[in-house]
Amino acid sequence: MEEANAFHCCATCIHFRVEKGASGVSYRCSRLTYETRPDYRFECWTPTERVRRLMEARQKPAE
């Protein structure tokens, strides 16, 4: 799926979490429990509903 590659990153996944603490902001994958970065990619990527709609809209031919 070529279109997915344009969107595929942790920040667009349903499991991406931003955690603010005393030591600053950290990013975590709630599924894998890994600390991550917004631009990282894992094979378990599940796009958010907003990203799915955007991908679908871009796949439709122009009318």
C-alpha positions in Angstrom: 0.0 0.0 0.0 2.0 2.9 -1.3 -0.4 5.6 0.1 0.1 4.2 3.6 3.8 4.9 3.5 3.1 8.6 3.2 1.4 8.4 6.6 3.1 5.5 8.3 4.7 6.8 11.5 4.1 6.4 15.2 2.5 9.9 15.5 -0.4 8.7 13.3 -1.0 5.4 15.1 -3.8 4.8 17.6 -1.3 3.5 20.1 0.9 6.6 20.2 0.9 8.5 23.5 2.4 11.7 24.6 3.3 11.7 28.3 4.2 14.9 30.1 6.1 14.6 33.3 8.5 16.4 35.6 11.4 15.5 33.4 9.7 16.7 30.2 7.7 15.2 27.4 8.1 11.5 26.3 6.5 9.5 23.6 5.4 5.9 24.1 3.7 3.2 22.1 0.9 1.9 24.5 0.7 -1.4 22.6 4.4 -2.3 22.6 5.2 -0.3 25.8 8.3 1.1 24.0 9.5 4.7 24.2 9.3 6.0 20.7 9.5 9.1 18.6 6.7 10.6 16.4 8.6 9.8 13.2 9.6 6.2 14.0 7.9 3.3 12.2 6.9 -0.2 13.5 5.2 -2.9 11.5 2.2 -3.0 14.0 1.0 0.5 12.8 -2.7 1.0 13.0 -3.7 4.5 11.7 -6.1 6.7 13.6 -9.6 7.2 12.2 -8.7 10.7 11.0 -5.7 9.3 9.0 -7.8 6.5 7.5 -10.3 9.0 6.2 -7.5 11.1 4.8 -5.9 8.1 3.1 -9.3 7.1 1.6 -10.0 10.6 0.4 -6.6 10.7 -1.4 -7.2 7.3 -3.0 -10.5 8.4 -4.7 -10.1 9.7 -8.2 -10.8 13.4 -8.7 -14.4 14.1 -10.0 
